[in-house]
Every structure is written in C-alpha cells, then in structure tokens.
C-alpha cells in the first residue's frame, strides 16, 4: 500500500491566499520527503473554504519544489471548461511534469460555479457534459483537431493554409496520455462505474463509510463488466481524514478541539445542509446525530501510530484491498506544524508497517 494526500485545499475564509498556498506547498514538500507517493489538488472557483480555482497552476509551481511525488488534478471540472483548452493545458503540464501527472476529472463542484458560468442542468446533465468533454480530449490527443457538433460542445478543424502547418501541436508526455481518474461520493456511484468501464483510476471520497466500500467496488466491477475490463484493486484510491500524534488521547483531543472538528462544524455541515445523509452509514440516524464525535468514531482515523496502523489494516480488510490511502489535508494554523508532525509519524512509523498490504 502507498500513502498520498488529498488537498482540496481547505482553509478558513479570510486567509491571505499567498500564505495559504505557501503552506500547501510546504505540506507537499514535506510529504515528498517522508515517502508519500502522490497528491491530488482540488478545483473550486467560488468556495472561500476551498480556495484553489486552478490546480494546474499550483501543480506547475510545485513540480520544481519536489522530487518524486506524483501530482493529480483532483479534479478538473470538465463540464465547466472548453475541452480544447483543457487538452492543451494538461498536455503541456504533463511535459512540465515529465510524467509525474495524473488527470483527475469530474462533474461536481459548487452550484455557484455553474451559475456564474450560466451552465444549466442538473447533475446528470453535468455528467453528460463531462463525458462528452473527455471524449473530445482523448480524440484530440490521438488524432488532432476534428469537426465536432456535440450536444454541449462544438469544434472545427482548422483550414489547411499553404504558408504554415496548422495542427494539434501539444500531445501529452505520457503515452498515450496521463492516467485518468474519477471520484465517487456515494455507495453506488455512477462515476465509479464509469471508471471501471473505461479502465480509469477509481477514487472513493472520504465521506464514503467503510461499510459502503464493498458496494463501491461492486460499482467499479459493474462498469468493467460492461466493457470487458477487469479492474485492478491496486489502482483503487481511498481518501480519509487521518491525524496522528504521539498518543491516541492527544490525537483525539486535538482532532475534536482543532481543525478537523472546526472544518466539519463551520464548513461541511453548512455546505451539505439538508443533505447530511451523505455522512450516515445508518439511514435511521437524525441529522443532529452527525457531530465531530460521531465522525471521530466512525469516519476519521485518529490516534497514535499503532492505533492508526490497526485502523488502516481494518479498513483494508473491509474494503477487500486497495492500493493507495489518501490523507485529506486540513489547515491547523501555526504554519501547520501539527499536521507536519502527523505526516512525519505517518511516513516514518505507519507507512513501513502497512507496506505489506
């Protein structure tokens, strides 16, 4: 098993952007040094808590500061972008990364983002836009410009001009392209089924309860059966909120009195509002039962290294195996010293103990 980061990123509103970006970069550099294999960077335009409108710009900045860690867009919200632009930007970024790049795509995001762009349609329509966009991008990378009159996007092949050669001049560094990934947030996820069908990397979000992971994998296999592709669990990523300290008592107290509880109380619970069922592993639960203490007991992995090793092994067993565990990042303040310490313990004590999984 490998360890990675999932960096939304998450910062309390009002943070100076340049400072929060430097802290995010510092976390990635630290993770790179202690053996984390990858980091996924989120994209949101109008969410002050998730203040990264363009993960590609941040990745380009971070590539020169790291040595081995692989970067993933987590994710490019394809329904909001012109696919021709995305094809060029990702191909160029892949060359800058010299292959240290994965291309995460999605159709979620905040309703405010689609409203400001005047993009209409419910989530199923947005998924259709994403699928049309990725199909255009993949064909562009394979054969260059072509005429396309789709449901949501249009493209024209440039005319031949004798005085110059016009063509698709930026294809990816990796052959045929960077690995593609999609994330799922529900037990029976249509996007995870799409990952299985297309042979893409499946990523189960941190809100997926451990009791739902087997169903997640069933979705992936169902998609694979549609196309005759057998999914490999080594490619499966699971995201979790994880915090490690020297003792379990200290870790739990800091989680409940620190960034993890604050982020749920001040952000997640307000973001989901009347959709708190996403956090319920039992549908009979009341919304008011979803508290930081409940998350600590049912979702988060918090404790000393030995406790976290046991929890990760249990998670691995309940999921039936997976390849990479992604640690979701938080803003702990004070230059993120607490979280740097947690990464140290994860890289130096926890990771060596789970490499056999």
C-alpha positions, 0 to 999 in steps of 0.5 A: 500500500502507498500513502498520498494526500488529498488537498482540496485545499481547505482553509478558513475564509479570510486567509491571505491566499499567498500564505495559504498556498505557501503552506500547501506547498510546504505540506507537499514538500514535506510529504515528498520527503517522508515517502508519500507517493502522490497528491491530488489538488482540488478545483473550486472557483467560488468556495472561500473554504476551498480556495484553489480555482486552478490546480494546474497552476499550483501543480506547475509551481510545485513540480520544481519544489519536489522530487518524486511525488506524483501530482493529480488534478483532483479534479478538473471540472470538465463540464465547466471548461472548453475541452480544447483548452483543457487538452492543451493545458494538461498536455503541456503540464504533463511535459512540465511534469515529465510524467509525474501527472495524473488527470483527475476529472469530474462533474461536481463542484459548487452550484455557484460555479455553474451559475456564474458560468450560466451552465444549466442542468442538473447533475446528470446533465453535468455528467453528460457534459463531462463525458462528452468533454473527455471524449473530445480530449482523448480524440484530440490527443490521438488524432488532432483537431476534428469537426465536432457538433456535440450536444454541449460542445462544438469544434472545427478543424482548422483550414489547411493554409499553404504558408504554415502547418496548422495542427494539434501541436501539444500531445501529452508526455505520457503515452498515450496520455496521463492516467485518468481518474474519477471520484465517487461520493456515494455507495453506488456511484455512477462515476465509479462505474464509469471508471471501471468501464473505461479502465480509469483510476477509481477514487472513493471520497472520504465521506464514503463509510467503510461499510459502503466500500464493498458496494463501491467496488461492486460499482467499479466491477459493474462498469468493467463488466460492461466493457470487458475490463477487469479492474485492478484493486491496486489502482483503487484510491481511498481518501480519509481524514487521518491525524496522528500524534504521539498518543491516541488521547492527544490525537483525539483531543486535538482532532475534536478541539482543532481543525478537523472538528472546526472544518466539519462544524463551520464548513461541511455541515453548512455546505451539505445542509439538508443533505447530511445523509451523505455522512450516515452509514445508518439511514435511521440516524437524525441529522443532529446525530452527525457531530465531530464525535460521531465522525471521530468514531466512525469516519476519521482515523485518529490516534497514535501510530499503532492505533492508526496502523490497526485502523488502516489494516481494518479498513483494508480488510473491509474494503477487500484491498486497495492500493493507495490511502489518501490523507485529506489535508486540513489547515491547523494554523501555526504554519501547520506544524501539527499536521507536519508532525502527523505526516512525519509519524505517518511516513516514518512509523505507519507507512513501513508497517502497512507496506505489506498490504 
